[in-house]
Amino acid sequence: MSRRYQIGEFEEIVMLTICVLADQAYGVAIRNEIEERLGRKVSMGALHTGLYRLEQKGLLASTLGEATKKRGGKPKRYYTVTIAGQNELKEVMDNRQSLWRSIPEGVVQVYPAK
């Protein structure tokens, strides 16, 4: 890969989770989905840092929702993966699949989850 920037594992997980959540992808929902699906604790600080960084790189876009009384009048910030972000995810997926296909048969044994 000759690009200047390549996403890391956490960024990939965040972007994939945003895709899973579709139009309901805001901070707390993203964190909860990651924790539930992956059993991985995520601090809001780390998540917000990652979201900010991905948005600065043009891989995410965000919009503010309506302010609600439940949130003290503060609106939720909803995230979407941009076309550039979708292309990045596809490239990461293609690279991983290429590596998996290149492993000689029998080197990695995959067993059913218990």
Jmol script that loads the backbone (N, CA, C; Angstrom):
load data "model"
ATOM      1  N   MET A   1       0.829  -1.175   0.000  1.00  0.00           N
ATOM      2  CA  MET A   1       0.000   0.000   0.000  1.00  0.00           C
ATOM      3  C   MET A   1       0.879   1.246   0.000  1.00  0.00           C
ATOM      4  N   SER A   2       0.664   2.125  -0.926  1.00  0.00           N
ATOM      5  CA  SER A   2       1.516   3.302  -1.019  1.00  0.00           C
ATOM      6  C   SER A   2       0.821   4.560  -0.509  1.00  0.00           C
ATOM      7  N   ARG A   3      -0.329   4.433   0.097  1.00  0.00           N
ATOM      8  CA  ARG A   3      -1.054   5.600   0.592  1.00  0.00           C
ATOM      9  C   ARG A   3      -0.416   6.142   1.858  1.00  0.00           C
ATOM     10  N   ARG A   4      -0.693   7.397   2.152  1.00  0.00           N
ATOM     11  CA  ARG A   4      -0.150   8.046   3.350  1.00  0.00           C
ATOM     12  C   ARG A   4      -0.806   7.539   4.624  1.00  0.00           C
ATOM     13  N   TYR A   5      -2.056   7.124   4.535  1.00  0.00           N
ATOM     14  CA  TYR A   5      -2.812   6.792   5.736  1.00  0.00           C
ATOM     15  C   TYR A   5      -3.466   5.434   5.576  1.00  0.00           C
ATOM     16  N   GLN A   6      -3.407   4.648   6.613  1.00  0.00           N
ATOM     17  CA  GLN A   6      -4.058   3.351   6.637  1.00  0.00           C
ATOM     18  C   GLN A   6      -4.743   3.220   7.994  1.00  0.00           C
ATOM     19  N   ILE A   7      -5.993   2.770   7.992  1.00  0.00           N
ATOM     20  CA  ILE A   7      -6.708   2.681   9.261  1.00  0.00           C
ATOM     21  C   ILE A   7      -6.182   1.520  10.090  1.00  0.00           C
ATOM     22  N   GLY A   8      -6.286   1.678  11.401  1.00  0.00           N
ATOM     23  CA  GLY A   8      -5.914   0.626  12.329  1.00  0.00           C
ATOM     24  C   GLY A   8      -7.126  -0.225  12.673  1.00  0.00           C
ATOM     25  N   GLU A   9      -6.895  -1.225  13.500  1.00  0.00           N
ATOM     26  CA  GLU A   9      -7.967  -2.158  13.859  1.00  0.00           C
ATOM     27  C   GLU A   9      -9.138  -1.450  14.551  1.00  0.00           C
ATOM     28  N   PHE A  10      -8.854  -0.586  15.513  1.00  0.00           N
ATOM     29  CA  PHE A  10      -9.937   0.090  16.226  1.00  0.00           C
ATOM     30  C   PHE A  10     -10.745   0.964  15.274  1.00  0.00           C
ATOM     31  N   GLU A  11     -10.066   1.688  14.416  1.00  0.00           N
ATOM     32  CA  GLU A  11     -10.756   2.532  13.443  1.00  0.00           C
ATOM     33  C   GLU A  11     -11.623   1.689  12.504  1.00  0.00           C
ATOM     34  N   GLU A  12     -11.105   0.555  12.094  1.00  0.00           N
ATOM     35  CA  GLU A  12     -11.877  -0.358  11.245  1.00  0.00           C
ATOM     36  C   GLU A  12     -13.139  -0.819  11.973  1.00  0.00           C
ATOM     37  N   ILE A  13     -12.992  -1.201  13.233  1.00  0.00           N
ATOM     38  CA  ILE A  13     -14.133  -1.654  14.035  1.00  0.00           C
ATOM     39  C   ILE A  13     -15.166  -0.540  14.170  1.00  0.00           C
ATOM     40  N   VAL A  14     -14.713   0.670  14.436  1.00  0.00           N
ATOM     41  CA  VAL A  14     -15.629   1.809  14.572  1.00  0.00           C
ATOM     42  C   VAL A  14     -16.380   2.033  13.266  1.00  0.00           C
ATOM     43  N   MET A  15     -15.669   2.041  12.151  1.00  0.00           N
ATOM     44  CA  MET A  15     -16.309   2.286  10.857  1.00  0.00           C
ATOM     45  C   MET A  15     -17.297   1.171  10.502  1.00  0.00           C
ATOM     46  N   LEU A  16     -16.928  -0.072  10.740  1.00  0.00           N
ATOM     47  CA  LEU A  16     -17.839  -1.180  10.469  1.00  0.00           C
ATOM     48  C   LEU A  16     -19.085  -1.094  11.352  1.00  0.00           C
ATOM     49  N   THR A  17     -18.893  -0.701  12.605  1.00  0.00           N
ATOM     50  CA  THR A  17     -20.026  -0.572  13.522  1.00  0.00           C
ATOM     51  C   THR A  17     -20.966   0.540  13.066  1.00  0.00           C
ATOM     52  N   ILE A  18     -20.411   1.622  12.581  1.00  0.00           N
ATOM     53  CA  ILE A  18     -21.244   2.705  12.043  1.00  0.00           C
ATOM     54  C   ILE A  18     -22.075   2.185  10.875  1.00  0.00           C
ATOM     55  N   CYS A  19     -21.479   1.373  10.025  1.00  0.00           N
ATOM     56  CA  CYS A  19     -22.221   0.775   8.909  1.00  0.00           C
ATOM     57  C   CYS A  19     -23.342  -0.130   9.429  1.00  0.00           C
ATOM     58  N   VAL A  20     -23.068  -0.919  10.456  1.00  0.00           N
ATOM     59  CA  VAL A  20     -24.068  -1.815  11.037  1.00  0.00           C
ATOM     60  C   VAL A  20     -25.245  -1.012  11.599  1.00  0.00           C
ATOM     61  N   LEU A  21     -24.938   0.069  12.287  1.00  0.00           N
ATOM     62  CA  LEU A  21     -25.980   0.868  12.938  1.00  0.00           C
ATOM     63  C   LEU A  21     -26.751   1.759  11.966  1.00  0.00           C
ATOM     64  N   ALA A  22     -26.195   1.978  10.792  1.00  0.00           N
ATOM     65  CA  ALA A  22     -26.827   2.798   9.750  1.00  0.00           C
ATOM     66  C   ALA A  22     -27.209   4.171  10.292  1.00  0.00           C
ATOM     67  N   ASP A  23     -28.492   4.524  10.255  1.00  0.00           N
ATOM     68  CA  ASP A  23     -28.902   5.878  10.639  1.00  0.00           C
ATOM     69  C   ASP A  23     -29.011   6.073  12.155  1.00  0.00           C
ATOM     70  N   GLN A  24     -28.610   5.091  12.942  1.00  0.00           N
ATOM     71  CA  GLN A  24     -28.629   5.199  14.404  1.00  0.00           C
ATOM     72  C   GLN A  24     -27.220   5.217  14.992  1.00  0.00           C
ATOM     73  N   ALA A  25     -26.235   5.611  14.187  1.00  0.00           N
ATOM     74  CA  ALA A  25     -24.835   5.572  14.607  1.00  0.00           C
ATOM     75  C   ALA A  25     -24.431   6.882  15.295  1.00  0.00           C
ATOM     76  N   TYR A  26     -24.567   6.915  16.614  1.00  0.00           N
ATOM     77  CA  TYR A  26     -24.088   8.039  17.414  1.00  0.00           C
ATOM     78  C   TYR A  26     -23.232   7.457  18.532  1.00  0.00           C
ATOM     79  N   GLY A  27     -22.487   8.296  19.222  1.00  0.00           N
ATOM     80  CA  GLY A  27     -21.478   7.864  20.181  1.00  0.00           C
ATOM     81  C   GLY A  27     -21.832   6.701  21.077  1.00  0.00           C
ATOM     82  N   VAL A  28     -22.849   6.858  21.908  1.00  0.00           N
ATOM     83  CA  VAL A  28     -23.193   5.816  22.875  1.00  0.00           C
ATOM     84  C   VAL A  28     -23.633   4.535  22.157  1.00  0.00           C
ATOM     85  N   ALA A  29     -24.402   4.659  21.098  1.00  0.00           N
ATOM     86  CA  ALA A  29     -24.858   3.476  20.356  1.00  0.00           C
ATOM     87  C   ALA A  29     -23.673   2.737  19.732  1.00  0.00           C
ATOM     88  N   ILE A  30     -22.701   3.485  19.219  1.00  0.00           N
ATOM     89  CA  ILE A  30     -21.506   2.862  18.625  1.00  0.00           C
ATOM     90  C   ILE A  30     -20.742   2.100  19.700  1.00  0.00           C
ATOM     91  N   ARG A  31     -20.507   2.763  20.840  1.00  0.00           N
ATOM     92  CA  ARG A  31     -19.793   2.103  21.945  1.00  0.00           C
ATOM     93  C   ARG A  31     -20.528   0.844  22.409  1.00  0.00           C
ATOM     94  N   ASN A  32     -21.834   0.948  22.618  1.00  0.00           N
ATOM     95  CA  ASN A  32     -22.609  -0.202  23.086  1.00  0.00           C
ATOM     96  C   ASN A  32     -22.563  -1.359  22.096  1.00  0.00           C
ATOM     97  N   GLU A  33     -22.647  -1.060  20.818  1.00  0.00           N
ATOM     98  CA  GLU A  33     -22.624  -2.104  19.786  1.00  0.00           C
ATOM     99  C   GLU A  33     -21.272  -2.818  19.764  1.00  0.00           C
ATOM    100  N   ILE A  34     -20.195  -2.055  19.866  1.00  0.00           N
ATOM    101  CA  ILE A  34     -18.852  -2.665  19.897  1.00  0.00           C
ATOM    102  C   ILE A  34     -18.711  -3.546  21.130  1.00  0.00           C
ATOM    103  N   GLU A  35     -19.121  -3.040  22.282  1.00  0.00           N
ATOM    104  CA  GLU A  35     -18.992  -3.805  23.521  1.00  0.00           C
ATOM    105  C   GLU A  35     -19.828  -5.075  23.476  1.00  0.00           C
ATOM    106  N   GLU A  36     -21.048  -4.973  22.944  1.00  0.00           N
ATOM    107  CA  GLU A  36     -21.937  -6.135  22.886  1.00  0.00           C
ATOM    108  C   GLU A  36     -21.442  -7.177  21.875  1.00  0.00           C
ATOM    109  N   ARG A  37     -21.076  -6.741  20.692  1.00  0.00           N
ATOM    110  CA  ARG A  37     -20.671  -7.681  19.644  1.00  0.00           C
ATOM    111  C   ARG A  37     -19.292  -8.294  19.879  1.00  0.00           C
ATOM    112  N   LEU A  38     -18.354  -7.475  20.383  1.00  0.00           N
ATOM    113  CA  LEU A  38     -16.972  -7.935  20.489  1.00  0.00           C
ATOM    114  C   LEU A  38     -16.525  -8.211  21.917  1.00  0.00           C
ATOM    115  N   GLY A  39     -17.369  -7.872  22.896  1.00  0.00           N
ATOM    116  CA  GLY A  39     -16.972  -8.067  24.285  1.00  0.00           C
ATOM    117  C   GLY A  39     -15.746  -7.240  24.633  1.00  0.00           C
ATOM    118  N   ARG A  40     -15.634  -6.102  24.015  1.00  0.00           N
ATOM    119  CA  ARG A  40     -14.460  -5.245  24.159  1.00  0.00           C
ATOM    120  C   ARG A  40     -14.899  -3.917  24.766  1.00  0.00           C
ATOM    121  N   LYS A  41     -14.347  -3.568  25.911  1.00  0.00           N
ATOM    122  CA  LYS A  41     -14.689  -2.300  26.567  1.00  0.00           C
ATOM    123  C   LYS A  41     -14.102  -1.137  25.767  1.00  0.00           C
ATOM    124  N   VAL A  42     -14.903  -0.095  25.612  1.00  0.00           N
ATOM    125  CA  VAL A  42     -14.484   1.084  24.860  1.00  0.00           C
ATOM    126  C   VAL A  42     -14.804   2.318  25.695  1.00  0.00           C
ATOM    127  N   SER A  43     -13.810   3.141  25.960  1.00  0.00           N
ATOM    128  CA  SER A  43     -14.071   4.392  26.683  1.00  0.00           C
ATOM    129  C   SER A  43     -14.622   5.412  25.697  1.00  0.00           C
ATOM    130  N   MET A  44     -15.490   6.285  26.193  1.00  0.00           N
ATOM    131  CA  MET A  44     -16.049   7.324  25.333  1.00  0.00           C
ATOM    132  C   MET A  44     -14.947   8.257  24.836  1.00  0.00           C
ATOM    133  N   GLY A  45     -13.931   8.482  25.652  1.00  0.00           N
ATOM    134  CA  GLY A  45     -12.823   9.340  25.227  1.00  0.00           C
ATOM    135  C   GLY A  45     -12.093   8.762  24.030  1.00  0.00           C
ATOM    136  N   ALA A  46     -11.780   7.464  24.095  1.00  0.00           N
ATOM    137  CA  ALA A  46     -11.092   6.809  22.973  1.00  0.00           C
ATOM    138  C   ALA A  46     -11.976   6.804  21.730  1.00  0.00           C
ATOM    139  N   LEU A  47     -13.267   6.547  21.936  1.00  0.00           N
ATOM    140  CA  LEU A  47     -14.184   6.523  20.801  1.00  0.00           C
ATOM    141  C   LEU A  47     -14.267   7.899  20.153  1.00  0.00           C
ATOM    142  N   HIS A  48     -14.452   8.945  20.948  1.00  0.00           N
ATOM    143  CA  HIS A  48     -14.560  10.299  20.382  1.00  0.00           C
ATOM    144  C   HIS A  48     -13.278  10.721  19.682  1.00  0.00           C
ATOM    145  N   THR A  49     -12.127  10.332  20.223  1.00  0.00           N
ATOM    146  CA  THR A  49     -10.853  10.633  19.564  1.00  0.00           C
ATOM    147  C   THR A  49     -10.797   9.948  18.199  1.00  0.00           C
ATOM    148  N   GLY A  50     -11.189   8.683  18.158  1.00  0.00           N
ATOM    149  CA  GLY A  50     -11.196   7.947  16.897  1.00  0.00           C
ATOM    150  C   GLY A  50     -12.178   8.531  15.894  1.00  0.00           C
ATOM    151  N   LEU A  51     -13.374   8.868  16.357  1.00  0.00           N
ATOM    152  CA  LEU A  51     -14.374   9.458  15.464  1.00  0.00           C
ATOM    153  C   LEU A  51     -13.869  10.778  14.886  1.00  0.00           C
ATOM    154  N   TYR A  52     -13.286  11.602  15.724  1.00  0.00           N
ATOM    155  CA  TYR A  52     -12.754  12.893  15.277  1.00  0.00           C
ATOM    156  C   TYR A  52     -11.658  12.686  14.225  1.00  0.00           C
ATOM    157  N   ARG A  53     -10.739  11.782  14.513  1.00  0.00           N
ATOM    158  CA  ARG A  53      -9.623  11.517  13.607  1.00  0.00           C
ATOM    159  C   ARG A  53     -10.136  11.003  12.252  1.00  0.00           C
ATOM    160  N   LEU A  54     -11.103  10.076  12.281  1.00  0.00           N
ATOM    161  CA  LEU A  54     -11.654   9.531  11.037  1.00  0.00           C
ATOM    162  C   LEU A  54     -12.405  10.601  10.249  1.00  0.00           C
ATOM    163  N   GLU A  55     -13.073  11.480  10.954  1.00  0.00           N
ATOM    164  CA  GLU A  55     -13.779  12.568  10.266  1.00  0.00           C
ATOM    165  C   GLU A  55     -12.771  13.538   9.642  1.00  0.00           C
ATOM    166  N   GLN A  56     -11.694  13.832  10.358  1.00  0.00           N
ATOM    167  CA  GLN A  56     -10.659  14.720   9.816  1.00  0.00           C
ATOM    168  C   GLN A  56     -10.000  14.125   8.571  1.00  0.00           C
ATOM    169  N   LYS A  57      -9.900  12.815   8.513  1.00  0.00           N
ATOM    170  CA  LYS A  57      -9.300  12.129   7.361  1.00  0.00           C
ATOM    171  C   LYS A  57     -10.279  11.998   6.190  1.00  0.00           C
ATOM    172  N   GLY A  58     -11.536  12.404   6.408  1.00  0.00           N
ATOM    173  CA  GLY A  58     -12.537  12.332   5.351  1.00  0.00           C
ATOM    174  C   GLY A  58     -13.184  10.964   5.207  1.00  0.00           C
ATOM    175  N   LEU A  59     -12.984  10.085   6.197  1.00  0.00           N
ATOM    176  CA  LEU A  59     -13.536   8.726   6.126  1.00  0.00           C
ATOM    177  C   LEU A  59     -14.916   8.644   6.779  1.00  0.00           C
ATOM    178  N   LEU A  60     -15.238   9.639   7.605  1.00  0.00           N
ATOM    179  CA  LEU A  60     -16.562   9.746   8.231  1.00  0.00           C
ATOM    180  C   LEU A  60     -17.101  11.152   8.008  1.00  0.00           C
ATOM    181  N   ALA A  61     -18.420  11.256   8.061  1.00  0.00           N
ATOM    182  CA  ALA A  61     -19.098  12.555   8.089  1.00  0.00           C
ATOM    183  C   ALA A  61     -20.071  12.506   9.254  1.00  0.00           C
ATOM    184  N   SER A  62     -20.392  13.662   9.808  1.00  0.00           N
ATOM    185  CA  SER A  62     -21.344  13.686  10.917  1.00  0.00           C
ATOM    186  C   SER A  62     -22.351  14.806  10.732  1.00  0.00           C
ATOM    187  N   THR A  63     -23.503  14.598  11.344  1.00  0.00           N
ATOM    188  CA  THR A  63     -24.563  15.609  11.370  1.00  0.00           C
ATOM    189  C   THR A  63     -25.153  15.627  12.770  1.00  0.00           C
ATOM    190  N   LEU A  64     -25.698  16.762  13.161  1.00  0.00           N
ATOM    191  CA  LEU A  64     -26.344  16.867  14.464  1.00  0.00           C
ATOM    192  C   LEU A  64     -27.821  16.552  14.325  1.00  0.00           C
ATOM    193  N   GLY A  65     -28.324  15.740  15.258  1.00  0.00           N
ATOM    194  CA  GLY A  65     -29.748  15.433  15.310  1.00  0.00           C
ATOM    195  C   GLY A  65     -30.474  16.527  16.071  1.00  0.00           C
ATOM    196  N   GLU A  66     -31.723  16.258  16.365  1.00  0.00           N
ATOM    197  CA  GLU A  66     -32.540  17.209  17.122  1.00  0.00           C
ATOM    198  C   GLU A  66     -32.139  17.198  18.594  1.00  0.00           C
ATOM    199  N   ALA A  67     -32.197  18.365  19.222  1.00  0.00           N
ATOM    200  CA  ALA A  67     -31.952  18.457  20.664  1.00  0.00           C
ATOM    201  C   ALA A  67     -33.143  17.836  21.395  1.00  0.00           C
ATOM    202  N   THR A  68     -32.850  17.129  22.483  1.00  0.00           N
ATOM    203  CA  THR A  68     -33.926  16.500  23.251  1.00  0.00           C
ATOM    204  C   THR A  68     -33.798  16.879  24.723  1.00  0.00           C
ATOM    205  N   LYS A  69     -34.936  16.880  25.407  1.00  0.00           N
ATOM    206  CA  LYS A  69     -34.927  17.173  26.841  1.00  0.00           C
ATOM    207  C   LYS A  69     -34.151  16.100  27.601  1.00  0.00           C
ATOM    208  N   LYS A  70     -34.256  14.850  27.129  1.00  0.00           N
ATOM    209  CA  LYS A  70     -33.590  13.731  27.796  1.00  0.00           C
ATOM    210  C   LYS A  70     -32.074  13.956  27.866  1.00  0.00           C
ATOM    211  N   ARG A  71     -31.529  14.647  26.879  1.00  0.00           N
ATOM    212  CA  ARG A  71     -30.085  14.909  26.831  1.00  0.00           C
ATOM    213  C   ARG A  71     -29.764  16.329  27.289  1.00  0.00           C
ATOM    214  N   GLY A  72     -30.672  16.927  28.019  1.00  0.00           N
ATOM    215  CA  GLY A  72     -30.439  18.280  28.515  1.00  0.00           C
ATOM    216  C   GLY A  72     -30.377  19.318  27.402  1.00  0.00           C
ATOM    217  N   GLY A  73     -31.093  19.064  26.314  1.00  0.00           N
ATOM    218  CA  GLY A  73     -31.120  19.991  25.199  1.00  0.00           C
ATOM    219  C   GLY A  73     -29.965  19.831  24.225  1.00  0.00           C
ATOM    220  N   LYS A  74     -29.105  18.865  24.488  1.00  0.00           N
ATOM    221  CA  LYS A  74     -27.938  18.642  23.628  1.00  0.00           C
ATOM    222  C   LYS A  74     -28.290  17.647  22.515  1.00  0.00           C
ATOM    223  N   PRO A  75     -27.986  17.975  21.265  1.00  0.00           N
ATOM    224  CA  PRO A  75     -28.302  17.047  20.174  1.00  0.00           C
ATOM    225  C   PRO A  75     -27.279  15.914  20.067  1.00  0.00           C
ATOM    226  N   LYS A  76     -27.711  14.779  19.517  1.00  0.00           N
ATOM    227  CA  LYS A  76     -26.797  13.671  19.234  1.00  0.00           C
ATOM    228  C   LYS A  76     -26.068  13.972  17.933  1.00  0.00           C
ATOM    229  N   ARG A  77     -24.824  13.535  17.846  1.00  0.00           N
ATOM    230  CA  ARG A  77     -24.052  13.643  16.608  1.00  0.00           C
ATOM    231  C   ARG A  77     -24.076  12.267  15.940  1.00  0.00           C
ATOM    232  N   TYR A  78     -24.645  12.209  14.753  1.00  0.00           N
ATOM    233  CA  TYR A  78     -24.769  10.964  14.002  1.00  0.00           C
ATOM    234  C   TYR A  78     -23.663  10.869  12.963  1.00  0.00           C
ATOM    235  N   TYR A  79     -23.117   9.673  12.806  1.00  0.00           N
ATOM    236  CA  TYR A  79     -21.995   9.453  11.899  1.00  0.00           C
ATOM    237  C   TYR A  79     -22.386   8.545  10.736  1.00  0.00           C
ATOM    238  N   THR A  80     -21.780   8.826   9.587  1.00  0.00           N
ATOM    239  CA  THR A  80     -21.897   7.956   8.414  1.00  0.00           C
ATOM    240  C   THR A  80     -20.506   7.761   7.835  1.00  0.00           C
ATOM    241  N   VAL A  81     -20.320   6.641   7.168  1.00  0.00           N
ATOM    242  CA  VAL A  81     -19.052   6.359   6.496  1.00  0.00           C
ATOM    243  C   VAL A  81     -19.139   6.975   5.101  1.00  0.00           C
ATOM    244  N   THR A  82     -18.176   7.802   4.763  1.00  0.00           N
ATOM    245  CA  THR A  82     -18.149   8.456   3.457  1.00  0.00           C
ATOM    246  C   THR A  82     -17.760   7.452   2.366  1.00  0.00           C
ATOM    247  N   ILE A  83     -17.844   7.880   1.120  1.00  0.00           N
ATOM    248  CA  ILE A  83     -17.405   7.037   0.007  1.00  0.00           C
ATOM    249  C   ILE A  83     -15.922   6.684   0.169  1.00  0.00           C
ATOM    250  N   ALA A  84     -15.115   7.664   0.575  1.00  0.00           N
ATOM    251  CA  ALA A  84     -13.684   7.392   0.809  1.00  0.00           C
ATOM    252  C   ALA A  84     -13.520   6.354   1.924  1.00  0.00           C
ATOM    253  N   GLY A  85     -14.347   6.448   2.961  1.00  0.00           N
ATOM    254  CA  GLY A  85     -14.303   5.473   4.056  1.00  0.00           C
ATOM    255  C   GLY A  85     -14.730   4.094   3.599  1.00  0.00           C
ATOM    256  N   GLN A  86     -15.763   4.037   2.763  1.00  0.00           N
ATOM    257  CA  GLN A  86     -16.212   2.750   2.226  1.00  0.00           C
ATOM    258  C   GLN A  86     -15.118   2.118   1.372  1.00  0.00           C
ATOM    259  N   ASN A  87     -14.441   2.940   0.585  1.00  0.00           N
ATOM    260  CA  ASN A  87     -13.344   2.426  -0.234  1.00  0.00           C
ATOM    261  C   ASN A  87     -12.206   1.905   0.636  1.00  0.00           C
ATOM    262  N   GLU A  88     -11.922   2.614   1.718  1.00  0.00           N
ATOM    263  CA  GLU A  88     -10.873   2.179   2.657  1.00  0.00           C
ATOM    264  C   GLU A  88     -11.248   0.844   3.295  1.00  0.00           C
ATOM    265  N   LEU A  89     -12.500   0.707   3.737  1.00  0.00           N
ATOM    266  CA  LEU A  89     -12.947  -0.556   4.327  1.00  0.00           C
ATOM    267  C   LEU A  89     -12.842  -1.701   3.331  1.00  0.00           C
ATOM    268  N   LYS A  90     -13.219  -1.447   2.092  1.00  0.00           N
ATOM    269  CA  LYS A  90     -13.143  -2.494   1.070  1.00  0.00           C
ATOM    270  C   LYS A  90     -11.695  -2.910   0.840  1.00  0.00           C
ATOM    271  N   GLU A  91     -10.789  -1.937   0.813  1.00  0.00           N
ATOM    272  CA  GLU A  91      -9.378  -2.262   0.611  1.00  0.00           C
ATOM    273  C   GLU A  91      -8.828  -3.087   1.778  1.00  0.00           C
ATOM    274  N   VAL A  92      -9.202  -2.713   3.004  1.00  0.00           N
ATOM    275  CA  VAL A  92      -8.763  -3.475   4.179  1.00  0.00           C
ATOM    276  C   VAL A  92      -9.301  -4.905   4.097  1.00  0.00           C
ATOM    277  N   MET A  93     -10.595  -5.048   3.740  1.00  0.00           N
ATOM    278  CA  MET A  93     -11.191  -6.379   3.619  1.00  0.00           C
ATOM    279  C   MET A  93     -10.486  -7.200   2.532  1.00  0.00           C
ATOM    280  N   ASP A  94     -10.243  -6.585   1.378  1.00  0.00           N
ATOM    281  CA  ASP A  94      -9.558  -7.288   0.282  1.00  0.00           C
ATOM    282  C   ASP A  94      -8.162  -7.740   0.699  1.00  0.00           C
ATOM    283  N   ASN A  95      -7.436  -6.873   1.413  1.00  0.00           N
ATOM    284  CA  ASN A  95      -6.089  -7.223   1.877  1.00  0.00           C
ATOM    285  C   ASN A  95      -6.122  -8.395   2.848  1.00  0.00           C
ATOM    286  N   ARG A  96      -7.061  -8.369   3.781  1.00  0.00           N
ATOM    287  CA  ARG A  96      -7.170  -9.471   4.748  1.00  0.00           C
ATOM    288  C   ARG A  96      -7.541 -10.778   4.051  1.00  0.00           C
ATOM    289  N   GLN A  97      -8.500 -10.708   3.146  1.00  0.00           N
ATOM    290  CA  GLN A  97      -8.905 -11.922   2.423  1.00  0.00           C
ATOM    291  C   GLN A  97      -7.759 -12.474   1.599  1.00  0.00           C
ATOM    292  N   SER A  98      -6.983 -11.602   0.986  1.00  0.00           N
ATOM    293  CA  SER A  98      -5.829 -12.043   0.208  1.00  0.00           C
ATOM    294  C   SER A  98      -4.823 -12.770   1.098  1.00  0.00           C
ATOM    295  N   LEU A  99      -4.583 -12.241   2.271  1.00  0.00           N
ATOM    296  CA  LEU A  99      -3.677 -12.901   3.212  1.00  0.00           C
ATOM    297  C   LEU A  99      -4.223 -14.262   3.638  1.00  0.00           C
ATOM    298  N   TRP A 100      -5.516 -14.323   3.984  1.00  0.00           N
ATOM    299  CA  TRP A 100      -6.112 -15.597   4.385  1.00  0.00           C
ATOM    300  C   TRP A 100      -5.999 -16.631   3.262  1.00  0.00           C
ATOM    301  N   ARG A 101      -6.255 -16.216   2.045  1.00  0.00           N
ATOM    302  CA  ARG A 101      -6.175 -17.147   0.909  1.00  0.00           C
ATOM    303  C   ARG A 101      -4.749 -17.623   0.650  1.00  0.00           C
ATOM    304  N   SER A 102      -3.763 -16.846   1.090  1.00  0.00           N
ATOM    305  CA  SER A 102      -2.361 -17.178   0.850  1.00  0.00           C
ATOM    306  C   SER A 102      -1.773 -18.140   1.877  1.00  0.00           C
ATOM    307  N   ILE A 103      -2.487 -18.389   2.962  1.00  0.00           N
ATOM    308  CA  ILE A 103      -1.991 -19.301   3.995  1.00  0.00           C
ATOM    309  C   ILE A 103      -2.084 -20.728   3.454  1.00  0.00           C
ATOM    310  N   PRO A 104      -0.963 -21.469   3.492  1.00  0.00           N
ATOM    311  CA  PRO A 104      -1.009 -22.860   3.015  1.00  0.00           C
ATOM    312  C   PRO A 104      -2.017 -23.682   3.821  1.00  0.00           C
ATOM    313  N   GLU A 105      -2.667 -24.597   3.153  1.00  0.00           N
ATOM    314  CA  GLU A 105      -3.672 -25.448   3.790  1.00  0.00           C
ATOM    315  C   GLU A 105      -3.063 -26.192   4.974  1.00  0.00           C
ATOM    316  N   GLY A 106      -3.810 -26.215   6.066  1.00  0.00           N
ATOM    317  CA  GLY A 106      -3.387 -26.937   7.257  1.00  0.00           C
ATOM    318  C   GLY A 106      -2.565 -26.112   8.228  1.00  0.00           C
ATOM    319  N   VAL A 107      -2.124 -24.919   7.843  1.00  0.00           N
ATOM    320  CA  VAL A 107      -1.311 -24.098   8.738  1.00  0.00           C
ATOM    321  C   VAL A 107      -2.147 -23.504   9.863  1.00  0.00           C
ATOM    322  N   VAL A 108      -3.349 -23.076   9.534  1.00  0.00           N
ATOM    323  CA  VAL A 108      -4.259 -22.513  10.533  1.00  0.00           C
ATOM    324  C   VAL A 108      -5.454 -23.429  10.660  1.00  0.00           C
ATOM    325  N   GLN A 109      -5.661 -23.940  11.861  1.00  0.00           N
ATOM    326  CA  GLN A 109      -6.808 -24.788  12.125  1.00  0.00           C
ATOM    327  C   GLN A 109      -7.910 -23.938  12.733  1.00  0.00           C
ATOM    328  N   VAL A 110      -9.060 -23.932  12.126  1.00  0.00           N
ATOM    329  CA  VAL A 110     -10.190 -23.163  12.641  1.00  0.00           C
ATOM    330  C   VAL A 110     -11.197 -24.139  13.229  1.00  0.00           C
ATOM    331  N   TYR A 111     -11.463 -23.955  14.511  1.00  0.00           N
ATOM    332  CA  TYR A 111     -12.373 -24.846  15.218  1.00  0.00           C
ATOM    333  C   TYR A 111     -13.662 -24.109  15.537  1.00  0.00           C
ATOM    334  N   PRO A 112     -14.768 -24.818  15.576  1.00  0.00           N
ATOM    335  CA  PRO A 112     -16.048 -24.169  15.924  1.00  0.00           C
ATOM    336  C   PRO A 112     -15.998 -23.576  17.319  1.00  0.00           C
ATOM    337  N   ALA A 113     -16.670 -22.466  17.506  1.00  0.00           N
ATOM    338  CA  ALA A 113     -16.726 -21.837  18.831  1.00  0.00           C
ATOM    339  C   ALA A 113     -17.506 -22.719  19.785  1.00  0.00           C
ATOM    340  N   LYS A 114     -17.100 -22.712  21.046  1.00  0.00           N
ATOM    341  CA  LYS A 114     -17.772 -23.536  22.058  1.00  0.00           C
ATOM    342  C   LYS A 114     -18.813 -22.732  22.763  1.00  0.00           C
TER     343      LYS A 114
END
end "model"
wireframe off; spacefill off
backbone 0.3
color backbone group
